[in-house]
Amino acid sequence: MLWSRRLLAAVAVVALGAPLAAAYASSTKPVETASPVPAGVIAPGVSVAGVPVGGMTASQAQAWISQSVLGEVTVSVGSQTWTVGAAALGLHAYITRPLRIALAEGRTTAVDGKDIPVVTRLQGNALRAWVRSLAPQVKTDPVDASFRLVKSVPQVVPDVWGRRLDIPNATAAIAAALKQPDRGPIALPMKVVKPAVTARSLPPALVVDRTLHRVTLYSKRAKKLRILGVAVGQSIYPTPVGRFEIITKQANPWWYPPNSAWAAGEKPVPPGPGNPLGTRWMGISSPGVGLHGTPDAASIGYSASHGCIRMRIPDAEWLFTHVRVGSPVWIIH
């Protein structure tokens, strides 16, 4: 019996000692650490120019960084869009040094979202040349306001404003976008181009009716202002029909005999009483033809001139102040 008790006590001691031994062994065993970053591989958590490159080799990272930094840029004007690579615009990225820094990160210290910038530079004139190549594609020429004759009455054709690419500001906008890793579409700035003649700057217009022997003055808004009686050309010297414009205005003009059989032997007449042109001359774009006063008021209302449009002297003087060089003149019927 004594032998049995001693055996049980020994077994208990052994059983109690096993956990203690295990605990001791555990406390003396070295603690395992994270695996070191393999040589030639970038540590996790590192990014270059916003591109996560952890776990990549330098050559792998370079390809991704180049694709991001030197990727494409999209520009638009209205509904038109163009896409071009940044390198084609002259952008150069200096990637070698940032990659060396990236490889060194995490070797001695912990990395917590470390981003390494990349220096870029625009070189040459590729960007400006490319922007200039877009200019003709987006240019819209302005259209001047004008008159058109509809059923013997002038009607206003409104002006249309043009547009052109604002090359300096468009170039600056693209250059600024190239510096950003996240490039959205760029709306290029435009400049409006004002027509030379707007609806507000239209001159008054004239309609000469040969059959009715009258001239009607219309405002720039095609509103009828006044009707004046005239004399037009004889059948052998007809006043031309068509669209013309006033190209010259002269107060107190000289009259010079034209190169025509009816004026053979005539001499120039200075300004004054009896001048065949009266006191005002408004020459039109048909050679030798114009609107003018006449001392022969009895001819008004008839086809009596040598092609010109005669008017009473007071009427000619009034009309002279209400038209200008560039005023359209329609001669009809």
C-alpha positions as CSV (number, residue, x, y, z in Angstrom):
1,M,0.0,0.0,0.0
2,L,2.8,2.4,0.8
3,W,4.4,1.5,-2.5
4,S,1.2,2.4,-4.3
5,R,0.9,5.9,-2.6
6,R,4.5,6.7,-3.6
7,L,3.8,5.8,-7.2
8,L,0.7,8.0,-7.4
9,A,2.6,11.0,-6.0
10,A,5.4,10.6,-8.5
11,V,2.9,10.5,-11.3
12,A,1.2,13.6,-10.0
13,V,4.5,15.5,-9.9
14,V,5.2,14.5,-13.5
15,A,1.7,15.5,-14.6
16,L,2.0,18.9,-12.9
17,G,5.4,19.6,-14.3
18,A,4.5,19.1,-18.0
19,P,2.5,22.4,-18.3
20,L,5.2,24.3,-16.4
21,A,7.8,22.9,-18.7
22,A,5.8,23.8,-21.8
23,A,5.3,27.4,-20.4
24,Y,9.0,27.8,-19.8
25,A,9.8,26.5,-23.3
26,S,7.3,28.9,-24.8
27,S,8.7,31.9,-23.0
28,T,12.2,31.2,-24.1
29,K,11.4,30.6,-27.8
30,P,12.4,33.6,-30.2
31,V,9.3,35.7,-31.5
32,E,8.8,35.4,-35.3
33,T,8.9,38.8,-37.3
34,A,7.4,39.8,-40.7
35,S,9.3,38.5,-43.7
36,P,11.8,41.2,-45.0
37,V,11.1,42.9,-48.4
38,P,12.9,40.9,-51.1
39,A,15.7,42.8,-52.8
40,G,14.6,44.7,-55.9
41,V,10.9,44.8,-54.8
42,I,9.2,47.9,-53.5
43,A,7.7,47.7,-50.0
44,P,3.9,47.5,-49.6
45,G,2.2,50.9,-49.0
46,V,4.5,52.9,-51.2
47,S,3.1,54.9,-54.1
48,V,4.8,57.1,-56.8
49,A,2.8,60.0,-58.3
50,G,-0.3,58.5,-56.8
51,V,0.3,55.1,-58.3
52,P,0.4,52.2,-55.7
53,V,3.6,50.3,-56.6
54,G,4.1,48.2,-53.5
55,G,5.2,44.6,-54.3
56,M,6.4,45.6,-57.8
57,T,9.9,45.6,-59.2
58,A,11.3,48.9,-60.5
59,S,10.6,47.9,-64.2
60,Q,7.0,47.0,-63.4
61,A,6.5,50.2,-61.4
62,Q,8.0,52.3,-64.2
63,A,5.5,51.0,-66.7
64,W,2.6,51.8,-64.5
65,I,3.9,55.2,-63.5
66,S,4.6,56.1,-67.1
67,Q,1.1,55.0,-68.1
68,S,-0.4,57.3,-65.4
69,V,1.8,60.3,-65.8
70,L,2.3,60.2,-69.5
71,G,-1.2,58.9,-70.3
72,E,-3.8,60.5,-72.6
73,V,-5.5,63.8,-72.2
74,T,-9.0,64.6,-73.6
75,V,-10.1,68.0,-74.7
76,S,-13.4,69.3,-76.1
77,V,-15.0,72.2,-77.8
78,G,-18.7,71.8,-77.8
79,S,-19.5,68.3,-79.1
80,Q,-16.1,67.8,-80.6
81,T,-13.5,65.9,-78.7
82,W,-9.8,65.0,-79.2
83,T,-7.6,62.6,-77.3
84,V,-3.8,62.8,-77.3
85,G,-0.9,61.3,-75.4
86,A,0.9,63.5,-72.9
87,A,4.3,62.5,-74.4
88,A,3.1,63.7,-77.8
89,L,2.5,67.1,-76.3
90,G,6.1,67.3,-75.1
91,L,5.6,66.2,-71.5
92,H,8.7,64.4,-70.0
93,A,8.6,62.6,-66.6
94,Y,11.7,62.1,-64.5
95,I,11.0,58.7,-63.0
96,T,14.4,57.1,-62.2
97,R,15.1,59.0,-59.0
98,P,11.6,58.5,-57.5
99,L,11.9,54.7,-58.2
100,R,15.2,54.6,-56.3
101,I,13.6,56.3,-53.4
102,A,10.6,53.9,-53.6
103,L,13.0,50.9,-53.5
104,A,14.6,52.3,-50.4
105,E,11.4,52.9,-48.5
106,G,10.4,50.3,-45.9
107,R,13.9,48.8,-45.6
108,T,14.6,50.6,-42.3
109,T,11.3,52.2,-41.2
110,A,7.6,51.4,-41.5
111,V,5.7,52.7,-44.5
112,D,2.3,54.3,-44.0
113,G,0.8,55.5,-47.3
114,K,4.1,57.1,-48.5
115,D,3.7,58.8,-51.9
116,I,6.7,59.9,-53.8
117,P,6.2,62.7,-56.3
118,V,7.4,62.7,-59.9
119,V,8.8,65.8,-61.5
120,T,7.5,66.5,-65.0
121,R,8.4,69.2,-67.6
122,L,7.0,70.4,-70.9
123,Q,9.6,70.5,-73.5
124,G,9.6,72.1,-77.0
125,N,6.6,73.6,-78.8
126,A,4.7,70.4,-79.3
127,L,1.8,71.5,-77.1
128,R,1.4,74.9,-78.7
129,A,1.6,73.4,-82.2
130,W,-1.0,70.8,-81.4
131,V,-3.4,73.4,-80.0
132,R,-2.9,75.6,-83.1
133,S,-3.7,72.6,-85.3
134,L,-7.2,72.5,-83.6
135,A,-7.9,76.1,-84.3
136,P,-9.1,75.7,-88.0
137,Q,-11.3,72.7,-86.9
138,V,-13.3,74.8,-84.4
139,K,-13.3,78.2,-86.2
140,T,-16.6,79.6,-87.3
141,D,-16.5,82.7,-89.4
142,P,-18.9,85.5,-88.5
143,V,-21.6,86.4,-91.0
144,D,-22.5,90.1,-91.5
145,A,-26.0,91.3,-91.3
146,S,-27.5,92.2,-94.6
147,F,-30.6,93.0,-96.6
148,R,-32.3,90.9,-99.1
149,L,-35.1,92.0,-101.4
150,V,-38.4,90.2,-100.9
151,K,-41.3,91.3,-103.1
152,S,-39.6,94.6,-103.8
153,V,-39.1,95.3,-100.1
154,P,-35.8,95.0,-98.2
155,Q,-35.7,92.4,-95.4
156,V,-33.0,92.2,-92.8
157,V,-30.9,89.0,-92.7
158,P,-29.5,88.9,-89.1
159,D,-25.8,88.7,-88.3
160,V,-24.2,85.6,-87.0
161,W,-21.3,85.8,-84.6
162,G,-18.3,83.6,-85.1
163,R,-15.9,82.0,-82.8
164,R,-12.2,81.1,-82.6
165,L,-10.0,79.1,-80.3
166,D,-8.4,81.1,-77.5
167,I,-4.9,79.6,-78.2
168,P,-3.0,81.1,-75.3
169,N,-5.6,80.2,-72.6
170,A,-6.3,76.8,-74.2
171,T,-2.6,76.0,-74.1
172,A,-2.3,77.1,-70.5
173,A,-5.4,74.9,-69.5
174,I,-3.9,71.8,-71.1
175,A,-0.4,72.5,-69.5
176,A,-2.0,72.8,-66.1
177,A,-4.0,69.6,-66.6
178,L,-0.8,67.7,-67.6
179,K,0.6,68.3,-64.1
180,Q,-2.3,66.5,-62.5
181,P,-2.4,62.7,-62.2
182,D,-6.2,62.7,-62.5
183,R,-7.1,64.4,-65.7
184,G,-10.7,64.9,-66.6
185,P,-11.9,66.2,-70.0
186,I,-10.8,69.8,-70.6
187,A,-13.2,72.2,-72.2
188,L,-11.1,74.6,-74.2
189,P,-11.9,78.3,-74.1
190,M,-13.2,80.1,-77.1
191,K,-13.5,83.7,-78.2
192,V,-16.5,85.2,-80.0
193,V,-15.8,87.1,-83.2
194,K,-18.1,90.0,-83.9
195,P,-19.2,90.5,-87.5
196,A,-18.1,93.6,-89.3
197,V,-21.8,94.5,-89.9
198,T,-24.4,93.8,-87.2
199,A,-28.1,94.3,-87.5
200,R,-27.7,97.5,-85.5
201,S,-25.0,98.9,-87.8
202,L,-26.8,98.2,-91.1
203,P,-27.0,101.3,-93.3
204,P,-30.3,102.6,-94.7
205,A,-31.4,100.9,-98.0
206,L,-32.9,102.3,-101.2
207,V,-35.3,100.8,-103.7
208,V,-35.6,102.6,-107.1
209,D,-38.7,101.7,-109.0
210,R,-38.2,102.6,-112.7
211,T,-41.8,102.0,-113.6
212,L,-43.3,104.1,-110.8
213,H,-40.5,106.7,-111.0
214,R,-39.8,106.8,-107.3
215,V,-37.2,105.9,-104.8
216,T,-38.1,104.6,-101.4
217,L,-35.8,104.9,-98.4
218,Y,-35.9,102.1,-95.7
219,S,-34.3,102.3,-92.3
220,K,-31.8,99.7,-91.0
221,R,-34.8,97.8,-89.6
222,A,-36.4,97.8,-93.1
223,K,-39.0,100.3,-92.0
224,K,-40.2,102.5,-94.8
225,L,-39.1,106.1,-94.1
226,R,-39.9,108.2,-97.2
227,I,-40.8,108.0,-100.9
228,L,-39.4,110.5,-103.3
229,G,-40.2,111.1,-107.0
230,V,-37.4,110.6,-109.5
231,A,-36.6,110.6,-113.2
232,V,-34.9,107.6,-114.7
233,G,-33.1,106.8,-117.9
234,Q,-34.6,107.1,-121.4
235,S,-35.2,103.9,-123.3
236,I,-32.0,104.4,-125.3
237,Y,-30.0,105.2,-122.1
238,P,-31.8,102.9,-119.5
239,T,-31.0,103.0,-115.8
240,P,-29.5,99.6,-115.0
241,V,-31.5,97.0,-113.1
242,G,-30.0,95.1,-110.2
243,R,-28.5,95.4,-106.8
244,F,-25.9,98.0,-106.2
245,E,-24.5,100.2,-103.4
246,I,-23.5,103.7,-102.9
247,I,-19.8,104.0,-103.3
248,T,-19.3,107.8,-103.2
249,K,-21.0,110.9,-101.9
250,Q,-20.1,114.5,-103.1
251,A,-21.6,117.8,-102.0
252,N,-21.6,120.5,-104.7
253,P,-20.0,118.3,-107.3
254,W,-18.4,119.1,-110.6
255,W,-20.1,117.6,-113.7
256,Y,-17.7,116.0,-116.2
257,P,-19.0,114.9,-119.6
258,P,-19.1,111.2,-119.9
259,N,-17.5,109.3,-122.8
260,S,-20.7,109.0,-124.7
261,A,-22.1,110.4,-128.0
262,W,-24.7,112.5,-126.3
263,A,-22.1,114.4,-124.3
264,A,-19.7,115.0,-127.3
265,G,-18.4,118.6,-127.2
266,E,-19.6,119.3,-123.7
267,K,-17.3,120.9,-121.1
268,P,-17.0,120.3,-117.4
269,V,-19.5,122.4,-115.3
270,P,-18.4,123.6,-111.9
271,P,-20.7,123.7,-108.8
272,G,-23.4,126.3,-108.9
273,P,-26.7,127.0,-110.6
274,G,-27.3,125.1,-113.7
275,N,-25.0,122.2,-112.8
276,P,-26.6,119.0,-114.2
277,L,-26.0,117.2,-110.9
278,G,-27.6,119.9,-108.8
279,T,-25.9,120.2,-105.4
280,R,-25.5,116.5,-104.4
281,W,-24.2,113.4,-106.0
282,M,-24.5,109.8,-104.7
283,G,-22.6,107.5,-107.1
284,I,-23.5,103.8,-107.1
285,S,-21.5,100.7,-108.1
286,S,-22.7,100.8,-111.6
287,P,-20.1,102.9,-113.6
288,G,-21.2,106.5,-114.2
289,V,-24.6,106.1,-112.6
290,G,-25.9,107.7,-109.4
291,L,-28.6,109.6,-107.6
292,H,-28.4,113.4,-107.9
293,G,-30.3,116.6,-107.9
294,T,-31.3,118.3,-111.1
295,P,-32.2,121.9,-112.1
296,D,-34.7,120.4,-114.5
297,A,-37.5,119.6,-111.9
298,A,-40.0,119.2,-114.8
299,S,-38.3,115.9,-115.7
300,I,-39.2,114.2,-112.4
301,G,-41.7,111.4,-112.9
302,Y,-40.5,110.6,-116.4
303,S,-37.9,108.5,-118.2
304,A,-35.8,111.4,-119.2
305,S,-32.2,111.0,-118.0
306,H,-29.1,109.4,-119.6
307,G,-29.2,106.5,-117.1
308,C,-28.9,108.4,-113.7
309,I,-31.6,108.8,-111.1
310,R,-32.6,112.5,-111.0
311,M,-34.2,114.1,-108.0
312,R,-35.5,117.5,-107.0
313,I,-32.6,119.4,-105.4
314,P,-34.2,119.6,-101.9
315,D,-35.0,115.9,-102.1
316,A,-31.5,115.1,-103.1
317,E,-30.1,117.2,-100.3
318,W,-32.4,115.5,-97.8
319,L,-31.5,112.0,-99.0
320,F,-27.8,112.8,-99.0
321,T,-28.0,113.2,-95.2
322,H,-29.9,109.9,-94.7
323,V,-27.7,107.5,-96.7
324,R,-24.1,106.6,-96.4
325,V,-21.4,104.9,-98.5
326,G,-22.3,101.2,-98.4
327,S,-26.1,101.7,-98.5
328,P,-27.6,99.1,-100.8
329,V,-29.5,100.3,-103.8
330,W,-32.0,98.0,-105.6
331,I,-33.2,99.2,-109.0
332,I,-36.2,97.2,-110.1
333,H,-38.6,96.9,-113.0
